[in-house]
Amino acid sequence: MEENYKATTRNGHELKDMYNPETNTLDIRSNGLYPSNVLSNLCSNSFRFDGMICGSMEGFLQSLKRKELDKQRQICSMKGGNARKMSVTSWQTDQIVWWKGQAIDRQSEEYQQLIRRAYSAMFEQSERFRTALMQTRGMILTHSSGEENPYKTILTPAELCGILNELRDDYDKRDKAKELKEKSVDRKKRLYFDMDGVLVDFDSGLALQDEQTLREYEGHYDEIPGLFGQMKPMPGAIEAVHRLNEHYDCYILSTAPWNNPSAWSDKVLWVTRYLNDVFHKRMVITHCKNLCKGDVLIDDRGKNGTSEFEGEWIQFGSKSFPDWDTVLTYLIPKENYRSRLMQQRLITLDLVSTLPGL
């Protein structure tokens, strides 16, 4: 059974808290409380390195002192405590250590690279070690029980803590880079749709009013009770919304007349009737559209904060964007839009060819 490294005792002995809050330091010790003990080379964080099985980092480090490959392989596979018992000092005479038959100067950059690669392999393969190390974010790592003379030890405290700091910092950078990449790839731009004159054909509602009503509300037609619930969609609007919804994070951003309470509820009813699958609970009614954060706003007028919107304002009905086809061509990557348009035409032709008499 694997030892519980988060326990507070081991073999009847209390484990020590190696974190000093006054100096914000964590002393790496095998008899320390988690995560200090897991960061110790004596911890049985097994991994494979250059084709060799390493039972612990201590096993790997002690094996470097042996020239004989079989002996090196045997020690390398050992757990920490057993591996430490195999330590020898003969390598100190000429400062030569060995890895898989190759002699390496202990004081060389080649040796430092070898050690870093081994720790990196353990970091990637041992979730326990990786989790423990990343739990020390913001802490200063120390190793007070180690030999500081590099000519007398296979790894000094400074070398150990330096490598651990590098692993921790690199992993944080990797996490941030991954997060930024995912955001850039996965995050859809936020797109707002105005309603009147954009999604909704305002004139279609007026056409249903009698002459008396039109005379009564002349100059402020938007205050006609029930008017907004009678309007029809603008040509191409429903299809355009569904297409844009595949590429953008879509919301309604509209204004309702202050003196026409029914307009507020009528707009919700209109959305529920025609576009509830896209805009269910995605509707903002405000007279200050510039307060909403987003990337694109499709609106026919620059009023109610539209001209101050932080993103791009596409003025629907203008010379640049007179209809929904021009908006789609602009907002959807041309190759995607054209290929889908061609696909739709082919499907239509297939359907027509199956009709009787054709």
Secondary structure by P-SEA (a helix, b strand, c coil): ccccccccccccbbbbbcccccccbbbbcccccaaaaaacccccccccccccccccaaaaaaacccccaaaaaaaaaccaaaaaaaccccccccccccccccccccccaaaaaaaaaaaaaaaaccaaaaaaaaaaccbbbbbcccccccccccccaaaaaaaaaaaaaaaaaaaaaaaaaaaacccccbbbbbccccccaaaaaaaaccaaaaaaaccccccccccccccccccaaaaaaaaaaaccbbbbbbccccccaaaaaaaaaaaaaccccccccccccccccccccccccccccccccccccccccccccccccccaaaaaaacccaaaaaaaaaaaaaaaaaaaaacccc
